[in-house]
Amino acid sequence: MSQRIPYLDHRFKNFLAGFLIFALVCIVPVSFLNAAPVKKTAKDSQGNTVELPGTPQRIVSLVPSAAEILVRIGAGSNLLGTTYHDVSLKGSEKRAIIGGFFNPSIARVNASLCVRIVVV
């Protein structure tokens, strides 16, 4: 009769478990890299449909309350410029001050920040 070697079964089970974990962690997410970006649509205050090709990465906010909301929902790292009314927001030392609520420097917004979306 053939004898079973217990440590061999244990090693094989460990190998199989490790391979499955590797497959789940490394191979499966690669299939999502080729997925097309999801387009986002919204309606503005005039009823116009605005379509964004994906999540905006470079944002300027001319409205202090909108800037605060962006920071609180976790988009503060994408917020590149704010008004001088927003200096107390978390991370404001890293953001460009583009002027005030009533007198923003549009030239500075266009020239230096290369923004994708401006919140007015």
Secondary structure, 3 states (H helix, E strand, C coil): CCCCCHHHHHHHHHHHHHHHHHHHHHHHHHHHHCCCCCCEEEECCCCCEEEECCCCCCEEECCHHHHHHHHHCCCHHHEEEECHHHCCCCCHHHCEECECCCCECHHHHHHHCCCCEEEC
